[in-house]
């Protein structure tokens, strides 16, 4: 699949803060139990009020391209076969103030536009200790 990360690419180190995001297979965002702010990426404290209490809010896997870049130079030898690829910053439909970064799959760089509707797809990878990490990536969404 065009834009897909190599299977030997480094995986995030899972901890109590980021585990829901990387293992749920859903857009599992942090929501502050004090002020209600929704934030991403996962943090230990609320960026709005400083609280350390969170729940998980799952939102629809849909958004629009807020910004993007086309990577044409492999900064790591493992990425040689992947260039060019597109990295997008996606504004989520349910919480537009929250933006998520990921690769855009199966879309030629010249076909990417700001405001393009996208949906989440997950690439499953297994860590050295056998836990499955589900990396959120993006693909063009058909508007019906």
Secondary structure, DSSP 8 states (H G I E B T S, - for coil): -TT---TTS------TTTHHHHHSSSEEEEEETTT--EESS--SS-TTT----EEEEEE-SEEEEEEEEEE-S-SSGGGGGG-SEEEEEEEESSSTT-EEEEEEES--GGG--TT-EEEEEEEEEE-TTS-EEEEEEEEE----
